[in-house]
Amino acid sequence: MSQWVVITGAGRGLGRALTRRLVERGWSVIGCTRSAESLKSLEEEFGPPHHFAQVDVADDEQVAAWAQEHLREGRTPELLINNAAVINENAVLWEVPVEAFDRLMEVNVHGTFHVLRHWLPAMVERQRGVIVNFSSTWGRTTSPQVAPYCASKFAIEGLTQALAQELPRGMAAVALNPGVIDTDMLRTCFGAGAAMYPDPESWSQRAVEFLLELDATSNGQSVSVP
């Protein structure tokens, strides 16, 4: 029987690297990406039994349709990874455009909620599974010029800890700080300096081992990839 994992933001960066590592370990992946180009690339790299879709997690109706399609077929995940996120361009808070702030919150916070509310009931019914909500170093500390992103990831920390108190025995929800990785998102903030840090592929080798060790005893924890 397949072990299903749901990964949002599977098309690029950390999500793409984690998809590769989990496929290598025999997991069946249900992934989503906002980009048609990324979707095509995922489908070319990974064939059945893996499933990929173009979904904007900020759109509750899109997330609902995506989840229902798979849950009707009995594909209830054992592992749910909320990775999809965006970051604001560097700016002091009072100069961040309203539209940019709203979009960031819609993806990072509302999107996480949408995914949880449509996938979690099936997991709760079975009373097993691990939920990993991606936080950040900037979900536990702050820096100037990324205040909206900090706010969104602090929200993920609080949301996850409260969710953990609501889950039945046998399940876990954790907030994960992946660490500092050379991704397109980091380059938005650090520019060429992002190259000082590990790339997603090397990061994912240790990250996937850490993720697969999480279990019900991890519930409510704020954890970091070693």
C-alpha positions, -999 to 999 in steps of 0.1 A, spaced: 0 0 0 13 35 -9 24 60 17 11 93 5 27 127 11 11 160 2 36 188 -6 26 223 -15 50 244 -35 65 212 -50 76 228 -82 108 246 -71 133 251 -44 128 232 -12 96 216 -23 111 202 -55 142 188 -36 120 172 -9 98 157 -36 129 140 -51 141 127 -18 107 113 -8 102 96 -42 136 80 -38 125 66 -4 94 51 -19 67 76 -10 39 85 -34 37 123 -38 7 145 -43 22 179 -51 10 213 -62 26 243 -78 12 277 -90 32 276 -122 21 258 -154 58 256 -164 67 239 -130 37 215 -133 50 204 -167 85 199 -154 72 179 -124 51 156 -146 80 150 -169 104 141 -140 79 120 -120 55 96 -135 28 75 -118 19 69 -90 27 105 -83 2 132 -89 7 170 -95 -16 199 -101 -15 236 -107 -31 250 -75 -29 285 -59 -31 277 -22 -44 312 -16 -76 302 -34 -97 280 -11 -119 267 -39 -88 254 -58 -75 237 -27 -108 221 -20 -111 207 -55 -76 194 -54 -80 177 -20 -114 162 -28 -101 147 -61 -75 126 -42 -95 119 -10 -123 104 -31 -97 79 -44 -86 70 -9 -53 89 -11 -52 101 25 -17 114 34 5 101 62 26 133 58 14 168 49 40 194 42 29 230 39 58 245 21 43 271 -3 53 306 6 63 340 -9 84 368 5 82 406 1 109 426 -17 132 442 8 115 473 22 108 491 55 73 482 66 57 516 58 69 513 22 55 478 15 27 480 -10 -7 470 3 -11 445 -26 23 428 -18 14 425 19 -20 411 12 -7 386 -13 20 374 11 -5 368 39 -29 351 14 -3 326 4 17 321 36 -11 321 62 -44 317 44 -29 291 21 -17 270 50 -51 272 65 -68 262 33 -46 232 29 -51 221 65 -89 225 65 -93 204 33 -68 176 39 -69 173 77 -104 159 83 -95 126 65 -62 123 85 -81 131 118 -106 104 109 -78 78 107 -61 94 138 -27 92 123 -3 114 103 22 142 107 16 178 96 47 199 89 41 236 85 71 254 72 82 283 95 115 301 92 143 315 112 122 347 107 93 329 124 113 330 157 135 361 152 132 392 132 151 413 107 145 447 91 129 450 57 111 416 59 85 425 85 56 410 65 74 377 60 83 376 97 46 383 106 34 355 84 59 329 99 52 340 135 16 333 126 25 298 114 42 291 147 11 301 167 -13 283 144 7 251 145 10 251 183 -28 256 187 -35 230 161 -13 205 179 -36 209 210 -66 200 189 -53 168 172 -62 133 185 -36 110 199 -14 94 173 -10 126 152 15 155 152 17 190 140 51 207 140 64 241 128 96 235 109 125 260 105 143 246 75 174 268 81 191 292 57 192 277 22 202 292 -12 168 295 -28 153 321 -51 134 335 -21 167 340 -1 183 357 -32 154 382 -30 168 393 4 205 384 3 213 388 -34 245 370 -44 253 364 -7 227 336 -7 254 314 -25 272 311 9 244 287 21 236 251 11 215 246 -20 181 228 -18 195 195 -31 222 192 -5 199 205 22 172 180 14 195 150 20 195 157 57 161 174 59 142 143 46 158 121 72 148 145 99 113 148 86 108 110 85 118 107 121 89 129 133 60 111 149 33 116 175 58 124 202 68 155 182 34 170 184 34 208 191 71 212 188 89 240 170 117 221 153 147 229 130 165 209 104 199 200 119 
